[in-house]
Amino acid sequence: MTRFIIFAGYALLMMSLQLSGKLNQYINTHYRYLAILSMVLSLFLAIIQLISWTREDKSGSYKQLQDHETEHHHSLKPYQQIFAYILLALPLVVGFVFPTVSLDTTIVEAKGFQFPLSQEATGDPDMQTQYLKPDTSIYFDKADYDEQMNQLMAEYADNQVLTITDENYLEIVELIYNFPSEFQGKSVSYKGFIFHSNQESESDTFVFRFGIIHCVADAGVFGLLTRLPENQVLANNDWVEIKGTLSTEYYHPFQRTLPIVNAVSVKQISAPENQYVYRSF
């Protein structure tokens, strides 16, 4: 019975995330089919467990099945069984009990703003929070990554005006950081939220989007250092549409050269319904 409840719970959780539209805050939306597959599989396993639990066979085969399961469970101590069920049920508790909210600049301030990567306490390089540049090189060997970047670069190399959308945001921003000199002087337009960074007594403005490469474990805050027009006053979390020209500048707080946007037009807009962007492969 316990296993039926857990499997049914997973199926219900996946269905709930799909119907509520909250799934996009957990995984890359390009992997939605995996969530559907896991929902179907969990439902199938739940039905199997329900049938096994309710089946009554006068020939005694059900009793044999129970004896087999009892023998299998005897290989685990009671506290081990309880611990295993708790681990299986924990994602359900988190998914159903804790609310999902879109991130904002407070997460950047809380974690500390560093580049290229923040140093997390997990000790796992794949779990580090990325800032500014979406770095997909950790998922490929060097030759494959370079080939992919060169192919993407060929798509945008001749474009004098770069229109960055929700669909291509992460790949274009990664290209800009990988090939900053190739994009100098080109016009760019994109949307994001304002973050005012205070680094070594310097106050600078970045325009960010929160992005997910594969899942929430590799989520990050990605964007560009932006020079706003004079007398332009914006607060953290204000959403804007930026139009400007790309160049590079040595950024002393990070002791490295960064691509920057010299904004010529800044239009304040409403936050989009889905504030995340996703990497397509």
N, C-alpha and C positions, 0 to 999 in steps of 0.2 A: 504493500500500500504506500509506503514512504517513497519508494522509487517512482511509482505512478504519479504521486503529487509533484515530485521534483521535475520529472520529464514534462508533465502537463504545465508546470509553472514556467519552464523554459519556452515552451511553445507559446504560451500566453504572453510572456514578456516580449518575445520577438514580434508577435502580432501587435501588441500594444505600441511598441516603438515605431512600427511601420505606419500604423493608422494615425498616431499622434504627430508624426513628422519629426520625432526626437531622435530617430536613428542617425541622422546626419551629424549629431553631436558626439557620436561614438566611433563611427568608422567613415572611411572614404565612401561617398555615395556610389562610386563606380563598383563597389563590392557589395551592393545591395543584394545581389543574387545569392551571396553566401548566407546572408541573414535569412532569406526566404528558404534556402535549402536547410539551414539549421532548424528553422521552425517546423518544416515538414518532417524532418527526421525525428525531432523531439516528439512531435505529435504521434508519429508512427510507433516509437518506442513506448510512449505512454499507453497507447492502445494495447500493445503487446503485454505490458505489465498489468493492465486492467483485466485483460482476458485471462492471464495466468492466475490472477488473484481471485477472480470470480468463478473460474471454471470448476465444474463439479462433474467428475467422471466416475460413474458407478463401478467401472472396472478397476478403480484404484490407482490409475495412472497419475491423477492429481496428487494423491497422497505420496506417490513415489517422487513426484516433482518437488513436493514440499520437503521430503526427506533429503533429496539431493541438495536443495538450497540450504537446508539446515546444516548439512555436512560441510558445504562450502563456507558458510558463515562461521563454522567452528574454527576455521583456519585463521580467523581474525578474532581478536579479543573484543569484548563488548565496548570498551572505551575507544578502540580503533574504529569500530563500525560507526559509533556516534560521531567521532571526529571526521570521518569520511563524509557522512551525511551533512555535517555542518559546513564543510568546505564546498560541497555541491550546492547547498542552499544559499551560501553567502552572496553569490552574484544576484540571486533572485531578490534578496533583502535589499541590496544596494539599488537594483533596478527599479523596484516598486516603491521603496520608502523614500530614498533620497531624490530630491528634485534636480532636474537638469536646467542649467542656466547658461546663457551665452557669456563668454568671457569678455572682460574689458580691461582697461589699462591698470586696474588694481592688481591683476595677476603679474603684470610686468614689474610693477613697483615692489610687490611682495617678494618675487624671486630674485630681484636685482637684475639690472640690465647689463648684459655682457655680450661680447661678440668675439669669435663666432658662435661659441656655445657656452651655456651656463654649466657650472660644475654641480651636478646633482649628487645627492647622497646615496643614490642607488648603486653606484659603482659599475653600472651597466651602460656602456657608451651608446647603445641603441635606445636608451630611455632618457637621454639628455634632451632638455628643452632647447630647440633651435631658435635663434634670433636673427632677424634681418634676412639672411640668405637661406632659402630652402636648399638643403644639401642632400641630394639623393645618391651621392657617390657611395654611401655606406651600404647600399643595397646591390652594388655591382662591382665587378673587378675593374681595374683602371681602364683596360682596353675597351670594354663594353660601355663604360660610362663616357669615355671620350668620344666614342662613336655616336652614342645617343645625343650628346651635346652638340656635336658637329652637324648631325642631321637636323636638329632643332634650329641651330643657328642658320642653316641654309634656308629655312622657311622665313626667317625674319630679317636676314642680312640686307636685303634690298628695300626694306620698308623704311621710309623716312619719317613716317608717323606710326607710332606704336599705340594701338588701342588695346589696353589691358582690360580683359573682362573676367568675370568669375571663373570661366572655363579655362582660360590660359594664364591666369594670374601667376601661379606658382612656377610654371615653366619659363615664362618671360623674365620674372624677377631673378630666377636662378641664372639665366643666360646673362642678364645685365651684370651680375656679380662675377660671373666667370669670364666675360668678355667686355669689360668696361670701356676699353678704348674703341671697340667696334661700334658702340652705341653713342659715343660723344656727339653732341650737336643734334641728335635726333629728337623729334617732338614725341611726347608721351602723354597719355591721359589715363587716369585710373581713379578708383574710388577706395576710400578707407577711412579709418578713424584717426584722430589726432592724438599723439602722445608727446608731451613735453618732457624731455630728458634733461636732468641736471647732472652733468658729469664734470667733475673737477672745476666747479664754479662756473661752468659754461651751461647755458640753456639753449637746447636745440630742439627742433621739431621734427618728428618722424611721422609718416603716414603709414599705417599698418593695416594688415588683415590677419586674422587668426586662420591658420590653415592646418589641414590634416593630410599627411602624405599617405599613410596606410590606415592608421587607427589613432585613437586619442593618445596612445602611448608615445607617438612621435609627432604630436601636435606642436605647433610653434607659432610665433608671432613674426610675420614677414612683411617687409616693406622697405622704404627708401628714406634716407635723410632728405628733408625738403626745406628749401629756403623760400619762405612765404614773402609775398609783397609787403612793403612797408605799411605800417598802420593796420595790418590784418590781425585781428584779435580773435583767437579761437581757444576753447577750453579742451582739456582732456576728454576723450570719448565723443567729441563732436565729429559727425560724419561729413565728409567733404568729397567733392569731385575735383580733382587736380588736373590742370593742363599746364605743361611746362616743357623745359628743354633739359636733356640729360647732359651731365658733365661729371668730372671727378674732382675730388678734393681730399687733401690729407686731413684726416680727423684725429686731432691730437689725443683726445681721451682714449681712443682705441689703438693709437699709434699705428695707423694703417690708412691707406687711401681707400675712400669709399665712393661709390657712385652717388650722385645727388641729383635732385630735381630742382631746377630753378623755376619756381612756379610763376606763371604769368596770369593764370586765372584760377580762382578758388571759389567754388560754389558750395555753400552749405546745403546738405541734403538730409533726408530722413534715413535712419538705419534700415538696411534691408531686412526682410523677414528672416532670411538665413544669412547670418553674418560670417559664416565659414566659407573658405575656398578649399578646393581639393585638387590633388595632383592626379593627372591622367597619365597612363603609361601605354 
